[in-house]
Amino acid sequence: MTPVREPASTNKKKATIYYLDLGLRFALSIFLGVYFGHWLDQRYSTTPLFLFLGLILGGVSGFWTIYKTVFPPKPPEKNKNQE
């Protein structure tokens, strides 16, 4: 019995959804950082300070999210000698 192969279009859809998810996570992180930075600037009358901080924190958060998604942490290996 031969295994059934998925059509190539299914793999393209999965890849498209995966990369779309990564892009949206990055964009949303930056947007939220800028939005709340702008909100804090208006609340405390510190025009560009919190906007720039929000942009930087949003960008770092976005890169960190992408990094953790692309390179997930590996589970610790059990030593056979310790069992």
Order of alpha helices (4+ residues) and beta strands (2+ residues): alpha-alpha
